[in-house]
């Protein structure tokens, strides 16, 4: 499963290079600090992703330029690292991510129907 692959790849990265200790999730303050840090990083990556889209500047002549899709995809992948870190630091597993995603998906469908 692709989600599992990405999740465990990022978890291994956190353990090996960032010295993440899953025991830190037993300390609510440490856990919240990790999650908040990753949210801040994800917001920064969203801003970088947005900057790669020339159409965002409706006043600019560059607006009609063809976007650099490789740069956009690269920024998206960077964002995904932080989103996966948030899941890890929330104590979610790939199975729980799928569970909550599906619950929210059903809710979104029902909201659109009404």
Secondary structure, DSSP 8 states (H G I E B T S, - for coil): -HHHHHHHHHHHHHHHHS---GGGGGSHHHHHHHHHHHHHHHHHHHHHHHHT-GGG-TT-GGGGS---HHHHHHHHHHHHHHHHHHHHHTT--HHHHHHHHHHHHHHHHHHHH-
